Amino acid sequence: MSGPPSKRAQLMGTGPAGWALGVVGVVGAALAAGLDGTGARAAAAQDWPPFVLVAGLLLVGLVADDDGLFEVAGRTLARASANGVVLFAGATVLVALVTSILNLDTSVAFLTPVLVHAARSRDEGERPLLYGCLLLSNAASLLLPGSNLTNLIVLGHLHLSGGGFLRRAAPAWVASVVVTALVVGVAEHRSLRARARPVAERGAVPIGAGIVAVVAVTVLVLVLGSPAPAVAGVGVAAVAVRMAAGRQRPARVLGVLGVPILAGLFGVAVALGTLGRAWSGPTVLLAHLDAWGTAAVAAVASVLVNNLPAASLLAARVPHRPLALLVGLDIGPNLFVTGSLSWILWRRAAEAAGARPSIARASLLGLVSVPLAMAAAIGALALTGSR
């Protein structure tokens, strides 16, 4: 169910577009440093922890995937589901949990093929799980700082622990996940009613380095205020053990990390973060907006420049409504493929599994789900007094 290793290694592969983004990022960061060295250093200090964290989480996800942890979860879900609706509900919970603990990029990269094959193993339509994986990964990235890189960029000003952020963001997270799942489920209800057949038993939950690493990073993210170095250390250690045993190749590790893409996004984020420190326009604009307006501006900015650079620009100075800002930055990318890195990873993972993902269909579902999910999340924040 995991798919051929040769294809899975390409999930964050570095094609021409990836290298082009890397060059743009390096040039942008260099220009920012030359024009405003102090601002560029401040932007880099704010932006590096999220990228180090996601690198560690992707490495942990790679080891967990090699252990078959995701495959077993998908097969168990398919076997335990009485019908398509139950399967979709279970997939929603699985995606939400993996996204929250291991980051949305890990979720789309490793769960997309698992869910596609889980649907096919029951002779059910794959569209609800295919599009649900993408949209729910973004929508479910509000719960913990490490769930989305944008969370860490914005929360750099607040100095909250993972547990503290969870308590404030949980109501918005629940609202966002539920509304997004309902939209996808209703839109793809015909596939959920397809005939299903039993799934054969296969294996138990693998107890190995993968699950140990997952538990370790979960504790670190919840307990530490700045978990990036520790999480990265866990990821590097887990992969190093595999490589020492000859069970992992450097080429696949680098392919999963997608270093040029991460470096490019980091460079663009530093450049826009430097701009946000030199130009007060974004801060003044957000200061005059309520929570609804803040989320809307963040969503639009995510689609225009990607949510990571948008977060660096809009949170270059202390934001007035950080949680509302994150609602737009985390859920807004579901509007279009330019919104977040997760779209690229999702499409590659789906194609590696033999699916034919439609950007147009995903965007249409996003156009419906994003306003509703954002409204529900902002409403939940208002009811609990968070902003």
C-alpha positions in Angstrom: 0.0 0.0 0.0 3.0 2.3 0.5 3.8 2.4 -3.3 7.0 1.7 -5.1 10.0 3.2 -3.3 11.3 4.7 -6.5 8.1 6.8 -6.8 7.7 7.5 -3.1 11.3 9.0 -3.1 10.1 11.6 -5.6 7.3 13.0 -3.3 9.4 16.0 -2.4 11.7 15.6 -5.4 13.7 18.5 -6.8 12.6 19.1 -10.3 13.3 22.2 -12.3 10.6 24.2 -10.5 12.1 23.2 -7.2 15.6 24.3 -8.2 14.2 27.6 -9.6 12.4 28.3 -6.3 15.6 27.6 -4.5 17.5 30.1 -6.7 14.8 32.8 -6.2 14.9 32.3 -2.5 18.7 32.5 -2.2 18.8 35.6 -4.4 15.9 37.2 -2.4 17.5 36.5 0.9 20.8 37.9 -0.3 19.3 41.1 -1.6 17.4 41.5 1.7 20.6 41.0 3.7 22.4 43.6 1.5 19.7 46.2 1.8 18.8 45.7 5.5 21.2 43.4 7.3 19.5 43.9 10.7 16.0 43.3 9.4 17.2 40.2 7.5 18.8 38.7 10.5 15.7 39.3 12.6 13.5 37.7 9.9 15.9 34.7 9.6 15.8 34.3 13.4 12.0 34.2 13.3 11.8 31.9 10.3 14.4 29.2 10.8 12.7 27.2 13.6 9.7 26.2 11.5 11.8 25.0 8.6 14.1 23.0 10.9 11.0 21.5 12.6 9.3 20.4 9.4 12.6 18.8 8.2 12.7 16.8 11.4 9.0 15.8 11.1 9.4 14.7 7.5 12.3 12.5 8.5 10.2 11.0 11.3 7.4 10.5 8.8 9.8 8.7 6.4 10.9 6.3 9.1 7.3 5.7 10.2 6.3 5.1 6.6 9.1 2.6 6.0 8.0 0.8 9.2 4.5 0.4 7.6 2.8 2.5 10.3 0.7 4.5 7.9 -0.1 1.4 5.7 -1.3 -0.5 8.8 -3.4 2.5 9.9 -5.0 2.8 6.5 -5.7 -1.0 6.1 -7.1 -1.2 9.7 -9.4 1.8 8.9 -10.6 0.2 5.7 -11.2 -3.2 7.4 -13.0 -1.6 10.4 -15.3 0.6 8.4 -18.8 -0.7 7.8 -19.5 1.6 4.8 -18.1 4.5 2.9 -19.3 7.1 5.3 -17.6 5.4 8.2 -14.4 5.1 6.2 -14.5 8.8 5.3 -15.1 9.7 9.0 -12.2 7.5 10.1 -10.0 9.0 7.4 -10.9 12.4 8.6 -9.8 11.6 12.1 -6.6 9.9 10.8 -5.6 12.9 8.7 -6.4 15.3 11.5 -4.2 13.5 14.0 -1.3 12.9 11.6 -1.4 16.6 10.5 -1.5 17.8 14.1 1.3 15.7 15.3 3.6 15.3 12.3 2.7 18.4 10.2 0.5 18.8 7.2 3.3 18.2 4.7 4.0 14.8 6.3 0.3 14.1 6.2 -0.2 14.8 2.5 3.1 13.2 1.4 2.5 9.9 3.2 -1.2 9.5 3.8 -2.5 10.3 0.3 -1.4 7.0 -1.3 -2.5 5.1 1.9 -6.0 6.5 1.7 -6.2 6.1 -2.1 -5.4 2.4 -1.7 -7.6 2.0 1.3 -10.6 3.1 -0.9 -9.6 0.9 -3.8 -9.2 -2.1 -1.5 -12.9 -1.9 -0.8 -14.0 -1.2 -4.4 -15.1 2.3 -3.3 -14.6 5.7 -5.0 -11.3 7.3 -4.0 -12.3 10.9 -4.6 -13.6 11.7 -1.0 -10.4 10.4 0.5 -8.1 11.9 -2.2 -9.5 15.4 -1.9 -10.2 15.1 1.7 -6.6 14.4 2.5 -5.4 17.7 1.0 -8.2 19.9 2.3 -8.3 18.4 5.7 -4.5 18.5 6.1 -4.6 22.3 5.7 -7.8 22.7 7.8 -6.4 20.5 10.6 -3.1 22.4 10.9 -4.4 24.8 13.5 -4.0 22.5 16.6 -0.2 22.6 17.5 2.6 24.9 16.6 4.4 22.2 14.6 1.2 21.3 12.6 2.0 24.1 10.2 5.1 26.2 9.6 3.0 29.3 9.6 2.0 28.7 13.2 5.6 28.9 14.4 6.3 32.0 12.4 3.4 33.8 13.9 3.7 32.4 17.4 7.3 33.6 17.6 5.9 36.7 19.2 3.8 34.9 21.8 6.2 32.5 23.4 3.5 29.9 24.0 4.2 26.2 24.7 2.6 23.6 22.5 0.1 22.9 25.3 -0.8 26.5 25.7 -1.4 27.0 22.0 -3.5 23.8 21.9 -5.8 25.1 24.6 -6.4 28.4 22.7 -6.7 26.9 19.2 -8.6 23.7 19.8 -12.1 25.1 19.3 -11.2 26.7 16.0 -9.4 23.4 15.0 -12.5 21.3 15.7 -14.8 23.7 13.8 -12.4 23.9 10.8 -12.0 20.1 10.5 -15.7 19.4 10.9 -16.9 21.9 8.4 -14.3 21.0 5.8 -15.1 17.3 6.2 -18.8 18.0 5.8 -18.2 20.0 2.6 -16.1 17.2 1.0 -18.4 14.5 2.2 -21.5 16.2 0.8 -19.8 17.1 -2.5 -18.6 13.5 -3.0 -21.5 11.7 -1.4 -22.0 9.4 -4.4 -18.6 7.9 -4.0 -19.3 7.3 -0.3 -22.3 5.1 -1.2 -20.3 2.8 -3.5 -20.3 -1.0 -2.9 -17.6 -2.2 -0.5 -16.0 -5.6 -0.1 -14.1 -7.0 2.9 -10.4 -6.3 3.4 -8.0 -9.1 4.3 -6.1 -9.1 7.6 -2.5 -8.0 7.2 -0.1 -7.4 10.0 -0.2 -5.7 13.4 0.9 -2.2 14.4 4.7 -2.2 13.9 6.6 -1.4 17.0 9.9 0.0 15.8 11.9 3.2 15.4 9.0 4.9 13.6 6.4 4.7 16.3 9.0 5.5 19.0 10.0 8.6 17.0 6.4 9.7 16.6 5.7 9.4 20.3 8.9 11.3 21.1 8.2 14.2 18.8 4.6 14.4 20.1 5.9 14.9 23.6 8.5 17.4 22.5 6.1 19.5 20.6 3.6 19.6 23.5 6.1 20.3 26.2 8.8 22.5 24.7 8.4 26.1 23.8 11.0 25.8 21.1 10.9 22.2 20.0 12.6 22.5 16.5 16.1 21.5 17.4 15.0 18.6 19.5 12.5 17.3 16.9 15.1 17.6 14.2 17.5 15.7 16.4 15.0 12.8 16.7 14.4 12.8 13.0 18.1 12.7 12.2 18.8 10.0 14.8 16.0 7.8 13.5 17.2 8.1 9.9 20.8 7.6 10.9 20.0 4.3 12.6 18.2 3.2 9.4 21.1 4.2 7.2 23.7 2.5 9.5 21.6 -0.7 9.1 21.6 -0.3 5.3 17.8 0.1 5.3 17.7 3.7 4.0 19.5 5.5 1.1 20.7 9.1 1.2 19.0 9.8 -2.1 15.6 9.0 -0.8 16.2 11.0 2.4 17.2 14.1 0.4 14.2 13.5 -2.0 11.7 13.5 0.9 13.3 16.6 2.4 13.2 18.5 -0.9 16.1 20.8 0.2 15.9 23.2 -2.7 12.2 23.8 -2.1 12.6 24.3 1.6 15.6 26.6 1.0 13.7 28.6 -1.6 10.7 29.1 0.6 12.9 30.1 3.5 14.7 32.6 1.4 11.5 34.2 0.1 10.1 34.2 3.7 13.3 36.0 4.9 13.0 38.6 2.1 9.3 39.3 2.8 10.0 39.3 6.6 12.7 41.9 6.0 10.2 44.0 4.0 7.6 43.7 6.8 10.1 45.1 9.3 11.1 48.1 7.1 7.5 48.8 5.9 4.7 49.3 8.4 1.9 48.9 5.8 0.9 45.3 6.6 0.9 46.0 10.4 -1.2 49.2 9.9 -3.7 47.3 7.7 -4.1 44.5 10.1 -4.5 46.9 13.1 -7.6 48.4 11.4 -9.3 45.0 10.7 -11.4 42.8 12.9 -10.9 39.0 13.2 -12.9 38.3 10.1 -11.0 40.8 8.0 -7.6 39.6 9.4 -8.4 36.0 8.4 -9.6 37.1 4.9 -6.4 39.2 4.2 -4.2 36.3 5.4 -6.1 33.8 3.1 -5.7 36.1 0.0 -2.0 36.7 0.8 -1.4 33.0 1.1 -2.8 32.4 -2.4 -0.8 35.3 -3.8 2.7 34.5 -2.4 2.3 31.2 -0.5 1.3 31.0 3.1 4.9 30.7 4.5 6.2 34.0 3.0 2.8 35.6 3.7 3.2 34.6 7.4 6.7 36.1 7.5 5.4 39.4 5.9 2.2 39.7 8.0 3.8 38.7 11.3 7.1 40.6 10.9 5.8 42.7 13.8 3.5 41.6 16.6 0.1 40.8 15.0 -3.0 42.2 16.7 -5.0 39.1 16.2 -2.6 36.2 15.9 -5.1 33.3 16.0 -7.4 35.0 13.5 -4.3 35.5 11.3 -3.5 31.8 11.5 -7.0 30.9 10.6 -6.5 32.6 7.2 -2.9 31.4 6.8 -3.7 27.7 7.6 -7.2 27.3 6.0 -6.9 29.9 3.2 -4.4 27.8 1.1 -7.2 25.4 0.3 -8.4 28.0 -2.2 -5.7 27.3 -4.8 -2.5 25.4 -5.6 -0.3 28.4 -4.9 -1.5 28.6 -1.3 0.9 26.1 0.3 3.6 23.5 -0.3 1.1 20.8 0.6 -0.6 21.0 -2.8 2.6 20.1 -4.6 3.3 17.2 -2.3 -0.3 16.0 -2.5 -0.4 15.9 -6.3 2.9 14.1 -6.5 1.8 11.6 -3.9 -1.5 11.0 -5.6 0.1 10.5 -9.0 2.6 8.0 -7.5 -0.4 6.0 -6.2 -1.9 5.9 -9.7 -4.6 8.5 -9.0 -5.5 11.4 -11.2 -5.9 14.4 -9.0 -7.7 17.4 -10.4 -6.4 20.9 -9.3 -9.7 22.4 -10.6 -11.8 20.0 -8.5 -9.7 20.5 -5.4 -9.9 24.3 -5.9 -13.7 24.2 -6.4 -14.1 22.3 -3.1 -11.8 24.8 -1.5 -13.8 27.7 -2.8 -16.8 26.3 -1.0 -15.1 25.0 2.2 -12.7 27.8 3.0 -15.2 30.6 3.7 -17.4 28.2 5.7 -14.5 26.7 7.7 -12.9 30.1 8.3 -16.2 31.5 9.5 -16.7 28.5 11.8 -13.2 28.8 13.2 -13.4 32.6 13.8 -16.8 32.0 15.4 -15.3 29.4 17.8 -12.5 31.8 18.7 -15.1 34.5 19.4 -17.1 32.2 21.7 -14.0 31.2 23.7 -12.6 34.8 23.9 -9.5 34.0 21.9 -8.1 36.1 19.1 
